[in-house]
Amino acid sequence: MRVRILYVLVILIALNIVNAFNYHGAAMAPNTLTGWVVTIDTPMVFHSSDGGHNWVNQSFPDPLSYFDVFALNSQKAWIAGNLGFIHYTPNGGQTWYLQRMGLSKWTSRIFFINDTIGWAACGSAIIGKTIMGNDTIYQMDLWKQINLTNPPFSSDSCDIYGIHFIDENKGWFCAGRYPENDSEYVKGQGYIAKTIDGGGNALTWQLQKRDTVHDFFDIKFIDSLTGFVVGGNDRTNNGIVMKTLNGGQNWQMVTIPTQTKILRAIEIVGNRHLWAVGRNGSVIHSTDGGNNWTWQTCGVDTTLFDIDFADTLNGLIAGNGYVLYTHNGGATWTITNVYGIEEQSKISSTSESRILIQAAPNPFYSQTIIKIPNWNPSENILQIFNVTGNMIKTLKLSQSSVVWNGKDMNNKYVPAGVYYARVKSRKNSATIPIILTK
């Protein structure tokens, strides 16, 4: 019985590690290769200084989890999460300072126009605002909580997800309701609202659109007139992009690839390049200011929650179980492992063959056969890593399969747990988890 319990625990742990974390927020500092990702199911913060190739864990003791991260530059960034907790770093994440707690049930999006003035989308018809965003001393009044009026903003339906300002005064928010299997909310709960006085007064937020078909999850503006909102239809799972050319007075739906599912985030670089991401690995891109959109293949079929670009080439995506990066504007997205295994696979928007890798039995007790069905003689090394990213064994491939008996380079048995088998070619690589039981 104890062996069976251990076996089940190992599998559960492995599933957690295989799926890694639910990465919910991603940010890149403008015109740098500095980036962060945060997780929604654990209080984890990861930092990259090379555009997503390698990651450093910057997590600190905190009982909560994070929804979003915003980077003003390579040194100043903010993270926000459950129960309205907001932290700030002035030094690239070496130190994180608590700025606020208790804004709302969660803070789903955070945005700064400079290092002092910022806003937070807090769900339940609540917005947070600060004019002291670079303060490192905790004060309850560092962030002001703005409870919007009802009508028109009902806290039962107006879960604010996206917020964006083009200067210190003009800004917009969008709202929806993510049903999470709650049939009561499988209907449109979309709101779009605007302020012209900085958003610090609840009465100055004016409703521009109320949608009973779609939910809205993110909003961005290029200037005072041109803006975009993304979301989708809970009944059909279809994604939408809507565009305004008059500051939000009128919104028109834009044609997007038919396979696009509900979109959770949008990013704009300059006034021509736009990206949006969402369910089922949806990544779409526009190079003409949002008039025409094309599909970008990312290689995963999961919900992608956030996307951010440092410039037109370098970007990050945070998703359920995955972090992806690109250095060519999304023509190629690479799945990265924040624990230090260099990269799992590289998927191009154009057709490119992928390495296949399998293991059986898995989990295994004494040995497992690792197979590479489309093995190429140039791919003659298979590496075994532990969960911390340290390579513990290399195996030479003389054919399309190889046996691993659970031993390391010193021919000693390794402890039970989760390991990663990785094979790499000149163009791409593949990694799978292997569970060793004892």
C-alpha positions as a Markdown table, in Angstrom:
| # | Residue | x | y | z |
|---|---|---|---|---|
| 1 | Met | 0.0 | 0.0 | 0.0 |
| 2 | Arg | 2.8 | 2.4 | 0.9 |
| 3 | Val | 4.5 | 1.7 | -2.5 |
| 4 | Arg | 1.2 | 2.4 | -4.3 |
| 5 | Ile | 0.7 | 5.7 | -2.4 |
| 6 | Leu | 4.2 | 6.7 | -3.3 |
| 7 | Tyr | 3.6 | 5.8 | -6.9 |
| 8 | Val | 0.5 | 8.0 | -7.0 |
| 9 | Leu | 2.3 | 10.9 | -5.3 |
| 10 | Val | 5.1 | 10.7 | -7.8 |
| 11 | Ile | 2.7 | 10.8 | -10.7 |
| 12 | Leu | 0.8 | 13.8 | -9.2 |
| 13 | Ile | 4.1 | 15.6 | -8.7 |
| 14 | Ala | 5.2 | 14.8 | -12.2 |
| 15 | Leu | 1.9 | 16.1 | -13.6 |
| 16 | Asn | 2.5 | 19.3 | -11.8 |
| 17 | Ile | 6.0 | 19.6 | -13.1 |
| 18 | Val | 5.1 | 18.5 | -16.6 |
| 19 | Asn | 2.5 | 21.2 | -16.8 |
| 20 | Ala | 4.9 | 23.4 | -14.9 |
| 21 | Phe | 2.9 | 26.4 | -13.6 |
| 22 | Asn | 0.0 | 28.3 | -14.9 |
| 23 | Tyr | 2.0 | 31.3 | -16.2 |
| 24 | His | -0.4 | 34.2 | -16.3 |
| 25 | Gly | 1.6 | 37.3 | -16.8 |
| 26 | Ala | 4.5 | 38.2 | -19.0 |
| 27 | Ala | 6.4 | 41.5 | -19.5 |
| 28 | Met | 9.4 | 42.7 | -21.4 |
| 29 | Ala | 11.2 | 46.0 | -20.7 |
| 30 | Pro | 11.0 | 48.2 | -23.8 |
| 31 | Asn | 13.9 | 47.9 | -26.2 |
| 32 | Thr | 15.8 | 45.4 | -24.1 |
| 33 | Leu | 16.0 | 41.6 | -23.7 |
| 34 | Thr | 14.8 | 41.8 | -20.0 |
| 35 | Gly | 11.6 | 40.0 | -19.2 |
| 36 | Trp | 9.5 | 38.5 | -16.4 |
| 37 | Val | 6.8 | 35.9 | -16.1 |
| 38 | Val | 4.6 | 35.2 | -13.1 |
| 39 | Thr | 2.3 | 32.3 | -12.1 |
| 40 | Ile | -1.3 | 32.3 | -11.0 |
| 41 | Asp | -1.3 | 29.1 | -9.0 |
| 42 | Thr | 1.9 | 29.7 | -6.9 |
| 43 | Pro | 3.8 | 32.8 | -5.8 |
| 44 | Met | 6.5 | 32.4 | -8.4 |
| 45 | Val | 8.4 | 35.2 | -10.2 |
| 46 | Phe | 10.9 | 34.4 | -13.0 |
| 47 | His | 13.3 | 36.8 | -14.7 |
| 48 | Ser | 15.2 | 36.6 | -18.0 |
| 49 | Ser | 18.0 | 38.9 | -19.2 |
| 50 | Asp | 18.3 | 37.3 | -22.6 |
| 51 | Gly | 14.8 | 37.4 | -24.1 |
| 52 | Gly | 13.6 | 34.1 | -22.6 |
| 53 | His | 16.5 | 31.7 | -23.3 |
| 54 | Asn | 17.5 | 31.5 | -19.6 |
| 55 | Trp | 15.6 | 32.2 | -16.4 |
| 56 | Val | 16.4 | 33.1 | -12.8 |
| 57 | Asn | 13.9 | 32.4 | -10.0 |
| 58 | Gln | 13.2 | 35.7 | -8.2 |
| 59 | Ser | 10.4 | 34.4 | -6.0 |
| 60 | Phe | 10.1 | 35.6 | -2.4 |
| 61 | Pro | 8.0 | 34.5 | 0.6 |
| 62 | Asp | 4.4 | 35.4 | -0.2 |
| 63 | Pro | 1.2 | 33.5 | 0.6 |
| 64 | Leu | -0.5 | 34.6 | -2.7 |
| 65 | Ser | -0.2 | 34.1 | -6.4 |
| 66 | Tyr | 0.2 | 36.6 | -9.3 |
| 67 | Phe | -1.9 | 37.5 | -12.2 |
| 68 | Asp | 0.2 | 40.1 | -14.1 |
| 69 | Val | 3.5 | 41.8 | -14.3 |
| 70 | Phe | 4.4 | 45.2 | -15.9 |
| 71 | Ala | 7.9 | 46.4 | -16.8 |
| 72 | Leu | 8.6 | 50.1 | -17.3 |
| 73 | Asn | 12.2 | 49.4 | -18.0 |
| 74 | Ser | 14.9 | 46.8 | -17.2 |
| 75 | Gln | 15.0 | 47.9 | -13.5 |
| 76 | Lys | 11.5 | 49.0 | -12.6 |
| 77 | Ala | 8.6 | 46.5 | -12.6 |
| 78 | Trp | 5.4 | 45.7 | -10.7 |
| 79 | Ile | 3.6 | 42.4 | -10.1 |
| 80 | Ala | 0.0 | 42.1 | -9.0 |
| 81 | Gly | -2.2 | 39.2 | -7.9 |
| 82 | Asn | -4.7 | 37.7 | -5.5 |
| 83 | Leu | -6.5 | 39.9 | -3.0 |
| 84 | Gly | -5.1 | 43.0 | -4.6 |
| 85 | Phe | -1.5 | 42.5 | -3.6 |
| 86 | Ile | 1.0 | 44.7 | -5.6 |
| 87 | His | 4.8 | 44.5 | -5.3 |
| 88 | Tyr | 7.4 | 46.8 | -6.9 |
| 89 | Thr | 11.1 | 46.4 | -7.8 |
| 90 | Pro | 13.4 | 49.3 | -8.5 |
| 91 | Asn | 16.4 | 47.1 | -9.2 |
| 92 | Gly | 15.5 | 44.5 | -11.8 |
| 93 | Gly | 13.9 | 42.1 | -9.3 |
| 94 | Gln | 16.8 | 41.8 | -6.8 |
| 95 | Thr | 14.3 | 43.2 | -4.2 |
| 96 | Trp | 10.5 | 43.3 | -4.3 |
| 97 | Tyr | 8.6 | 45.8 | -2.1 |
| 98 | Leu | 5.0 | 45.4 | -1.0 |
| 99 | Gln | 3.0 | 48.5 | -2.1 |
| 100 | Arg | -0.6 | 47.4 | -1.5 |
| 101 | Met | -2.8 | 44.6 | -0.3 |
| 102 | Gly | -6.6 | 44.2 | -0.2 |
| 103 | Leu | -7.6 | 46.1 | -3.3 |
| 104 | Ser | -10.0 | 43.5 | -4.5 |
| 105 | Lys | -10.4 | 39.7 | -4.9 |
| 106 | Trp | -7.6 | 39.9 | -7.5 |
| 107 | Thr | -5.7 | 42.3 | -9.6 |
| 108 | Ser | -5.7 | 41.0 | -13.2 |
| 109 | Arg | -3.8 | 43.7 | -15.0 |
| 110 | Ile | -1.4 | 46.5 | -14.0 |
| 111 | Phe | -0.2 | 49.4 | -16.1 |
| 112 | Phe | 2.1 | 52.4 | -15.6 |
| 113 | Ile | 2.5 | 55.5 | -17.7 |
| 114 | Asn | 5.7 | 56.4 | -15.9 |
| 115 | Asp | 7.3 | 55.4 | -12.6 |
| 116 | Thr | 4.8 | 57.1 | -10.4 |
| 117 | Ile | 1.4 | 57.0 | -12.0 |
| 118 | Gly | -0.2 | 53.6 | -12.5 |
| 119 | Trp | -3.5 | 51.7 | -12.6 |
| 120 | Ala | -4.8 | 48.3 | -11.7 |
| 121 | Ala | -7.8 | 46.3 | -13.1 |
| 122 | Cys | -9.2 | 44.7 | -10.0 |
| 123 | Gly | -12.4 | 42.9 | -11.0 |
| 124 | Ser | -15.8 | 43.5 | -9.4 |
| 125 | Ala | -16.1 | 47.0 | -10.8 |
| 126 | Ile | -13.0 | 48.1 | -8.9 |
| 127 | Ile | -10.0 | 50.0 | -10.2 |
| 128 | Gly | -6.8 | 50.8 | -8.3 |
| 129 | Lys | -4.7 | 53.9 | -8.9 |
| 130 | Thr | -1.4 | 55.2 | -7.6 |
| 131 | Ile | 0.6 | 58.4 | -8.0 |
| 132 | Met | 3.4 | 57.0 | -5.9 |
| 133 | Gly | 4.3 | 54.0 | -7.9 |
| 134 | Asn | 8.1 | 54.1 | -7.1 |
| 135 | Asp | 7.6 | 54.1 | -3.4 |
| 136 | Thr | 9.4 | 51.3 | -1.5 |
| 137 | Ile | 7.8 | 51.9 | 1.9 |
| 138 | Tyr | 4.5 | 50.1 | 2.4 |
| 139 | Gln | 1.5 | 52.4 | 3.1 |
| 140 | Met | -2.2 | 51.5 | 2.8 |
| 141 | Asp | -2.9 | 54.8 | 0.9 |
| 142 | Leu | -0.2 | 54.2 | -1.6 |
| 143 | Trp | -2.9 | 52.9 | -3.9 |
| 144 | Lys | -6.4 | 54.3 | -4.0 |
| 145 | Gln | -9.3 | 51.9 | -4.5 |
| 146 | Ile | -12.0 | 53.3 | -6.8 |
| 147 | Asn | -15.4 | 51.5 | -6.6 |
| 148 | Leu | -17.3 | 52.3 | -9.7 |
| 149 | Thr | -21.0 | 53.3 | -9.6 |
| 150 | Asn | -23.9 | 50.9 | -10.2 |
| 151 | Pro | -25.5 | 51.6 | -12.5 |
| 152 | Pro | -23.9 | 51.2 | -15.0 |
| 153 | Phe | -21.1 | 49.0 | -13.6 |
| 154 | Ser | -22.5 | 46.1 | -11.6 |
| 155 | Ser | -20.0 | 44.3 | -9.4 |
| 156 | Asp | -21.8 | 41.0 | -10.2 |
| 157 | Ser | -21.0 | 41.2 | -13.9 |
| 158 | Cys | -18.3 | 43.8 | -14.4 |
| 159 | Asp | -15.1 | 41.9 | -13.8 |
| 160 | Ile | -12.5 | 44.4 | -15.0 |
| 161 | Tyr | -9.7 | 42.5 | -16.9 |
| 162 | Gly | -7.9 | 45.1 | -19.0 |
| 163 | Ile | -6.8 | 48.7 | -18.5 |
| 164 | His | -4.8 | 51.1 | -20.6 |
| 165 | Phe | -3.9 | 54.8 | -20.6 |
| 166 | Ile | -2.2 | 56.8 | -23.4 |
| 167 | Asp | -1.3 | 59.7 | -21.0 |
| 168 | Glu | -1.9 | 60.7 | -17.4 |
| 169 | Asn | -5.6 | 61.5 | -18.1 |
| 170 | Lys | -7.0 | 59.5 | -21.0 |
| 171 | Gly | -7.7 | 55.8 | -20.4 |
| 172 | Trp | -10.0 | 52.9 | -21.0 |
| 173 | Phe | -10.9 | 49.6 | -19.3 |
| 174 | Cys | -12.6 | 46.5 | -20.5 |
| 175 | Ala | -14.5 | 43.9 | -18.5 |
| 176 | Gly | -16.0 | 40.5 | -19.0 |
| 177 | Arg | -16.8 | 37.4 | -17.0 |
| 178 | Tyr | -14.7 | 34.2 | -17.3 |
| 179 | Pro | -17.3 | 31.5 | -16.6 |
| 180 | Glu | -15.0 | 28.7 | -15.2 |
| 181 | Asn | -17.7 | 26.1 | -15.8 |
| 182 | Asp | -20.4 | 28.4 | -14.2 |
| 183 | Ser | -23.3 | 28.2 | -16.6 |
| 184 | Glu | -24.8 | 31.3 | -15.1 |
| 185 | Tyr | -22.2 | 33.4 | -16.8 |
| 186 | Val | -22.1 | 31.7 | -20.2 |
| 187 | Lys | -23.3 | 34.9 | -21.8 |
| 188 | Gly | -21.9 | 38.2 | -22.8 |
| 189 | Gln | -20.7 | 40.4 | -20.0 |
| 190 | Gly | -18.6 | 42.9 | -22.0 |
| 191 | Tyr | -18.0 | 46.4 | -20.8 |
| 192 | Ile | -15.8 | 49.2 | -22.3 |
| 193 | Ala | -15.4 | 52.5 | -20.4 |
| 194 | Lys | -13.4 | 55.6 | -20.7 |
| 195 | Thr | -12.1 | 58.4 | -18.5 |
| 196 | Ile | -10.5 | 61.7 | -19.4 |
| 197 | Asp | -9.3 | 62.8 | -15.9 |
| 198 | Gly | -7.0 | 60.1 | -14.9 |
| 199 | Gly | -9.6 | 57.7 | -13.6 |
| 200 | Gly | -9.3 | 58.6 | -9.9 |
| 201 | Asn | -12.9 | 59.5 | -9.6 |
| 202 | Ala | -15.6 | 56.8 | -10.0 |
| 203 | Leu | -18.0 | 59.3 | -11.5 |
| 204 | Thr | -15.8 | 60.2 | -14.4 |
| 205 | Trp | -15.7 | 56.6 | -15.9 |
| 206 | Gln | -18.2 | 56.7 | -18.7 |
| 207 | Leu | -19.6 | 53.5 | -20.2 |
| 208 | Gln | -19.0 | 53.4 | -24.0 |
| 209 | Lys | -20.1 | 49.8 | -24.8 |
| 210 | Arg | -22.2 | 47.1 | -23.1 |
| 211 | Asp | -22.0 | 43.8 | -25.0 |
| 212 | Thr | -24.4 | 40.9 | -24.2 |
| 213 | Val | -22.8 | 38.5 | -26.5 |
| 214 | His | -19.0 | 38.8 | -25.9 |
| 215 | Asp | -16.7 | 39.2 | -22.9 |
| 216 | Phe | -13.7 | 41.5 | -23.1 |
| 217 | Phe | -10.3 | 40.6 | -21.6 |
| 218 | Asp | -7.8 | 43.2 | -22.7 |
| 219 | Ile | -7.7 | 46.7 | -24.3 |
| 220 | Lys | -5.0 | 48.8 | -25.9 |
| 221 | Phe | -4.9 | 52.2 | -27.7 |
| 222 | Ile | -2.4 | 53.5 | -30.2 |
| 223 | Asp | -3.5 | 57.1 | -29.6 |
| 224 | Ser | -6.5 | 59.0 | -28.4 |
| 225 | Leu | -8.6 | 57.8 | -31.3 |
| 226 | Thr | -7.4 | 54.3 | -32.4 |
| 227 | Gly | -7.8 | 51.4 | -30.1 |
| 228 | Phe | -8.5 | 47.6 | -29.9 |
| 229 | Val | -10.3 | 45.3 | -27.5 |
| 230 | Val | -10.1 | 41.5 | -27.5 |
| 231 | Gly | -12.3 | 38.8 | -26.0 |
| 232 | Gly | -14.7 | 36.2 | -27.3 |
| 233 | Asn | -18.0 | 34.3 | -27.1 |
| 234 | Asp | -18.4 | 31.8 | -24.3 |
| 235 | Arg | -21.1 | 29.9 | -26.2 |
| 236 | Thr | -18.9 | 29.2 | -29.3 |
| 237 | Asn | -15.4 | 29.7 | -27.9 |
| 238 | Asn | -14.7 | 32.0 | -30.8 |
| 239 | Gly | -12.4 | 34.9 | -30.4 |
| 240 | Ile | -13.0 | 38.5 | -31.5 |
| 241 | Val | -11.0 | 41.7 | -32.1 |
| 242 | Met | -12.8 | 45.0 | -32.2 |
| 243 | Lys | -11.4 | 48.3 | -33.4 |
| 244 | Thr | -12.4 | 51.9 | -32.8 |
| 245 | Leu | -11.3 | 55.0 | -34.8 |
| 246 | Asn | -13.0 | 57.6 | -32.6 |
| 247 | Gly | -11.8 | 57.0 | -29.1 |
| 248 | Gly | -14.3 | 54.3 | -28.3 |
| 249 | Gln | -17.6 | 55.9 | -29.3 |
| 250 | Asn | -18.0 | 53.2 | -31.9 |
| 251 | Trp | -16.5 | 49.7 | -32.2 |
| 252 | Gln | -16.3 | 47.5 | -35.3 |
| 253 | Met | -15.4 | 43.8 | -35.4 |
| 254 | Val | -12.3 | 43.0 | -37.4 |
| 255 | Thr | -11.9 | 39.9 | -39.5 |
| 256 | Ile | -9.4 | 37.4 | -37.8 |
| 257 | Pro | -8.4 | 33.8 | -38.7 |
| 258 | Thr | -11.3 | 31.5 | -38.3 |
| 259 | Gln | -9.5 | 29.1 | -35.9 |
| 260 | Thr | -9.0 | 31.9 | -33.3 |
| 261 | Lys | -10.5 | 31.1 | -30.0 |
| 262 | Ile | -11.3 | 33.5 | -27.1 |
| 263 | Leu | -8.5 | 36.0 | -26.8 |
| 264 | Arg | -7.1 | 37.0 | -23.4 |
| 265 | Ala | -4.4 | 39.6 | -24.3 |
| 266 | Ile | -3.3 | 42.1 | -26.9 |
| 267 | Glu | 0.0 | 43.8 | -27.5 |
| 268 | Ile | 0.8 | 46.8 | -29.7 |
| 269 | Val | 4.3 | 47.9 | -30.8 |
| 270 | Gly | 4.4 | 51.3 | -32.5 |
| 271 | Asn | 1.3 | 51.9 | -34.6 |
| 272 | Arg | 1.6 | 49.0 | -37.0 |
| 273 | His | 2.5 | 45.7 | -35.2 |
| 274 | Leu | -0.1 | 44.0 | -33.1 |
| 275 | Trp | -0.4 | 40.5 | -31.5 |
| 276 | Ala | -3.2 | 38.8 | -29.6 |
| 277 | Val | -3.3 | 35.5 | -27.8 |
| 278 | Gly | -5.9 | 33.2 | -26.2 |
| 279 | Arg | -7.4 | 29.8 | -25.8 |
| 280 | Asn | -6.1 | 26.7 | -27.6 |
| 281 | Gly | -2.8 | 28.2 | -28.5 |
| 282 | Ser | -4.3 | 31.1 | -30.5 |
| 283 | Val | -1.7 | 33.6 | -31.6 |
| 284 | Ile | -2.6 | 36.2 | -34.3 |
| 285 | His | -0.5 | 39.0 | -35.7 |
| 286 | Ser | -1.1 | 42.2 | -37.7 |
| 287 | Thr | 1.5 | 44.3 | -39.5 |
| 288 | Asp | -0.8 | 47.0 | -40.8 |
| 289 | Gly | -2.3 | 48.6 | -37.8 |
| 290 | Gly | -4.8 | 45.9 | -37.0 |
| 291 | Asn | -6.7 | 45.8 | -40.3 |
| 292 | Asn | -5.5 | 42.4 | -41.4 |
| 293 | Trp | -4.5 | 39.5 | -39.1 |
| 294 | Thr | -2.6 | 36.3 | -39.7 |
| 295 | Trp | -2.2 | 33.1 | -37.7 |
| 296 | Gln | 1.2 | 32.4 | -36.0 |
| 297 | Thr | 1.9 | 28.8 | -35.0 |
| 298 | Cys | 3.2 | 28.5 | -31.4 |
| 299 | Gly | 3.2 | 24.7 | -31.0 |
| 300 | Val | 1.0 | 24.4 | -27.9 |
| 301 | Asp | -2.7 | 23.8 | -27.4 |
| 302 | Thr | -3.5 | 25.6 | -24.2 |
| 303 | Thr | -4.8 | 28.9 | -22.9 |
| 304 | Leu | -2.3 | 31.7 | -23.5 |
| 305 | Phe | -3.0 | 34.5 | -21.0 |
| 306 | Asp | -0.5 | 37.2 | -21.8 |
| 307 | Ile | 1.8 | 38.6 | -24.4 |
| 308 | Asp | 4.4 | 41.4 | -24.4 |
| 309 | Phe | 7.0 | 42.7 | -26.8 |
| 310 | Ala | 10.1 | 44.7 | -26.2 |
| 311 | Asp | 10.2 | 45.8 | -29.9 |
| 312 | Thr | 8.9 | 44.4 | -33.1 |
| 313 | Leu | 11.1 | 41.3 | -32.9 |
| 314 | Asn | 11.5 | 40.2 | -29.2 |
| 315 | Gly | 8.5 | 39.0 | -27.3 |
| 316 | Leu | 7.2 | 36.7 | -24.5 |
| 317 | Ile | 4.0 | 34.7 | -24.1 |
| 318 | Ala | 2.7 | 33.3 | -20.7 |
| 319 | Gly | 0.3 | 30.4 | -20.8 |
| 320 | Asn | -1.1 | 27.5 | -18.9 |
| 321 | Gly | 2.0 | 25.3 | -18.5 |
| 322 | Tyr | 4.2 | 27.1 | -21.0 |
| 323 | Val | 6.4 | 30.2 | -21.5 |
| 324 | Leu | 7.3 | 31.0 | -25.1 |
| 325 | Tyr | 9.6 | 33.5 | -26.6 |
| 326 | Thr | 10.5 | 34.9 | -30.1 |
| 327 | His | 13.3 | 36.9 | -31.5 |
| 328 | Asn | 11.8 | 37.3 | -35.0 |
| 329 | Gly | 8.4 | 38.8 | -34.4 |
| 330 | Gly | 6.6 | 35.5 | -33.9 |
| 331 | Ala | 7.7 | 33.8 | -37.2 |
| 332 | Thr | 9.2 | 31.3 | -34.8 |
| 333 | Trp | 8.0 | 30.7 | -31.2 |
| 334 | Thr | 10.2 | 28.7 | -28.8 |
| 335 | Ile | 9.0 | 26.9 | -25.8 |
| 336 | Thr | 11.3 | 27.6 | -22.9 |
| 337 | Asn | 11.8 | 25.9 | -19.6 |
| 338 | Val | 12.2 | 28.3 | -16.7 |
| 339 | Tyr | 14.0 | 25.6 | -14.7 |
| 340 | Gly | 17.1 | 25.8 | -16.9 |
| 341 | Ile | 16.6 | 23.1 | -19.5 |
| 342 | Glu | 17.6 | 25.2 | -22.5 |
| 343 | Glu | 14.6 | 24.8 | -24.7 |
| 344 | Gln | 12.0 | 22.1 | -25.3 |
| 345 | Ser | 11.0 | 22.7 | -28.9 |
| 346 | Lys | 11.1 | 25.3 | -31.6 |
| 347 | Ile | 8.0 | 25.8 | -33.7 |
| 348 | Ser | 7.9 | 28.0 | -36.8 |
| 349 | Ser | 4.9 | 29.7 | -38.3 |
| 350 | Thr | 6.1 | 28.1 | -41.6 |
| 351 | Ser | 6.1 | 24.3 | -41.8 |
| 352 | Glu | 9.1 | 22.8 | -40.0 |
| 353 | Ser | 9.6 | 19.1 | -39.0 |
| 354 | Arg | 9.7 | 18.4 | -35.3 |
| 355 | Ile | 11.6 | 15.8 | -33.4 |
| 356 | Leu | 9.4 | 13.1 | -31.8 |
| 357 | Ile | 10.3 | 11.5 | -28.6 |
| 358 | Gln | 8.6 | 8.8 | -26.5 |
| 359 | Ala | 9.3 | 6.7 | -23.5 |
| 360 | Ala | 7.8 | 3.4 | -22.4 |
| 361 | Pro | 7.2 | 2.3 | -19.8 |
| 362 | Asn | 6.6 | 5.6 | -18.2 |
| 363 | Pro | 6.6 | 5.7 | -15.2 |
| 364 | Phe | 9.3 | 3.0 | -14.9 |
| 365 | Tyr | 11.0 | 1.0 | -12.2 |
| 366 | Ser | 14.1 | -0.6 | -13.6 |
| 367 | Gln | 14.5 | 0.7 | -17.1 |
| 368 | Thr | 12.6 | 2.6 | -19.8 |
| 369 | Ile | 13.0 | 2.6 | -23.6 |
| 370 | Ile | 13.3 | 6.0 | -25.1 |
| 371 | Lys | 12.3 | 6.2 | -28.7 |
| 372 | Ile | 12.9 | 8.8 | -31.4 |
| 373 | Pro | 10.6 | 7.6 | -34.2 |
| 374 | Asn | 11.9 | 10.1 | -36.8 |
| 375 | Trp | 15.5 | 9.7 | -35.7 |
| 376 | Asn | 18.2 | 11.3 | -37.9 |
| 377 | Pro | 21.8 | 10.0 | -37.7 |
| 378 | Ser | 22.9 | 13.6 | -37.0 |
| 379 | Glu | 20.9 | 13.5 | -33.7 |
| 380 | Asn | 23.1 | 11.1 | -31.9 |
| 381 | Ile | 23.0 | 12.4 | -28.3 |
| 382 | Leu | 20.2 | 12.1 | -25.8 |
| 383 | Gln | 20.5 | 13.9 | -22.5 |
| 384 | Ile | 18.8 | 13.3 | -19.2 |
| 385 | Phe | 18.1 | 16.2 | -16.8 |
| 386 | Asn | 16.8 | 16.4 | -13.3 |
| 387 | Val | 14.0 | 18.9 | -12.3 |
| 388 | Thr | 16.6 | 21.6 | -11.4 |
| 389 | Gly | 18.0 | 21.6 | -15.0 |
| 390 | Asn | 21.2 | 19.7 | -14.2 |
| 391 | Met | 22.3 | 17.2 | -16.8 |
| 392 | Ile | 22.9 | 13.8 | -15.1 |
| 393 | Lys | 23.4 | 11.5 | -18.1 |
| 394 | Thr | 24.2 | 11.4 | -21.8 |
| 395 | Leu | 23.2 | 8.4 | -23.9 |
| 396 | Lys | 24.6 | 7.8 | -27.4 |
| 397 | Leu | 22.0 | 7.0 | -30.1 |
| 398 | Ser | 23.1 | 4.3 | -32.6 |
| 399 | Gln | 19.5 | 3.7 | -33.7 |
| 400 | Ser | 16.0 | 5.2 | -33.0 |
| 401 | Ser | 15.8 | 4.0 | -29.4 |
| 402 | Val | 18.0 | 3.8 | -26.3 |
| 403 | Val | 17.5 | 2.3 | -22.8 |
| 404 | Trp | 18.0 | 4.3 | -19.6 |
| 405 | Asn | 18.3 | 2.2 | -16.5 |
| 406 | Gly | 18.0 | 5.1 | -14.0 |
| 407 | Lys | 21.7 | 5.6 | -13.5 |
| 408 | Asp | 23.8 | 8.8 | -13.7 |
| 409 | Met | 27.2 | 9.5 | -15.3 |
| 410 | Asn | 28.9 | 7.8 | -12.4 |
| 411 | Asn | 26.8 | 4.6 | -12.9 |
| 412 | Lys | 25.0 | 5.3 | -9.7 |
| 413 | Tyr | 21.2 | 5.0 | -9.4 |
| 414 | Val | 19.4 | 8.3 | -9.1 |
| 415 | Pro | 16.6 | 8.9 | -6.6 |
| 416 | Ala | 13.0 | 8.3 | -7.6 |
| 417 | Gly | 11.3 | 11.4 | -9.1 |
| 418 | Val | 10.8 | 13.2 | -12.4 |
| 419 | Tyr | 13.5 | 13.5 | -15.0 |
| 420 | Tyr | 13.6 | 15.0 | -18.5 |
| 421 | Ala | 14.9 | 13.2 | -21.6 |
| 422 | Arg | 16.0 | 15.6 | -24.3 |
| 423 | Val | 17.2 | 15.2 | -27.9 |
| 424 | Lys | 18.4 | 18.1 | -30.0 |
| 425 | Ser | 19.2 | 18.7 | -33.7 |
| 426 | Arg | 20.6 | 21.7 | -35.4 |
| 427 | Lys | 17.1 | 23.1 | -36.0 |
| 428 | Asn | 15.0 | 22.1 | -33.0 |
| 429 | Ser | 14.8 | 20.0 | -29.9 |
| 430 | Ala | 12.3 | 18.0 | -27.9 |
| 431 | Thr | 11.9 | 17.1 | -24.3 |
| 432 | Ile | 9.6 | 14.7 | -22.4 |
| 433 | Pro | 9.2 | 14.0 | -18.7 |
| 434 | Ile | 10.1 | 10.5 | -17.4 |
| 435 | Ile | 8.9 | 9.3 | -14.0 |
| 436 | Leu | 11.3 | 7.0 | -12.1 |
| 437 | Thr | 9.7 | 5.0 | -9.2 |
| 438 | Lys | 11.4 | 2.9 | -6.5 |
